[in-house]
C-alpha cells in the first residue's frame, strides 16, 4: 500500500491552502487531491465537531483507512506523497497519531502573525456564515465554552495562536530536522525564495516554478459571488468534478482567487490590545522554537523590540 510521507499540519488561516497548491505543482511531490482529510484525527469514526464553521468541513473528512491510503496511490512514483490538514498541529491526539503511524514523515508548518491569524479566522468564519457573533470581542468571550463544547478548532481563536505550546508538544514526538516552519509573510513578500527554502529542506529541486503569484482561500469576499460559489470545492457533484482534469481545476481556482477582494476592516485597537495581553507569553516562548526571528516579520513581535 502507498503511504504518505509528508504532511502540511498547520496553522489554520496561515496560508496552508496556498501552500498545498504550490506544493502539488512541484514535479517531485504528490499532494492528495482532498484538502483537510483529517484522517489521523478521526480514524476509527470519531464524531465530527459539534459546530463547524465551514459547511464543507464534514464532507472533506476521510474516516476509512483504505480510502485514506487510496488518496496517495496516484503519487506512487513521486519522492513525496503528502496531504494537508491544517488542524493537525493544534490537536495533540493528531500529533500523537502522526508519530505512531508515520514516524519518519516530514512535517511542514506555515505560521503567520498570531493576531493577524485570529482576525483572518474571524472574518473567514463570518464570510462563511459559521460565526454567529458579530464582533471578535464577543467571540473571544465565548471561546472557553466553545472549546468545552467541542467546536471546530478554527473557533479556538486565541488557543490556536499559542504556537509555542503546539511546537513544544510536536518536538516531543518528532526530531526537529523532520519539521520545517515556513512564514506566511515571507511567502507573500518573496514567494520563490520561501518555497526554495522548503524545497531545499526536502532535498528536491529548489527552483521549480509552482505558481506562487496566486494566493488562495483568503478571508475576503468575492467580487463575483455566483461564480465563486460555482468554483468552490464541493459545489459540483463528485461524479462530475472527478472528471475534470486537475490542471483545469487549478486554473479555475486561480480565477476564483483573483476575483476575491482581500479587504476587510481593521481590527479595533482595544481588541488588538486584548489579544496582545492574552498572547504576551509567546514573545519569549516562541523564538527558541523556530529558526527565524518573529520580530522580522510580525507586528506583534516587532513592536516589542
Secondary structure, 3 states (H helix, E strand, C coil): CCCCCEEEEECCCCCHHHHHHHHHCCCCEEECCCCCCCHHHHCCCCCCCCECCCCCHHHHCCCCHHHHHHCCHHHCCCCEEEEECCCCCCCHHHHHHHHHHCCCCEEEEEECCHHHHHHHHHHHHHHHCCCCCCCHHHHHHHHHHHHHCCECHHHCHHHHCCHHHHHHHHHCCCCHHHEEEEEHHHHHHCHHHHHHHHHHHHCCCCCCCCCCCCCCCCCCCECCHHHHHHCCCCCCCHHHHCCCCHHHHHHHHHHHHHCECCCCCCCCHHHHHHHHHHCCCHHHHCHHHCCCCHHHCCHHHHCCC
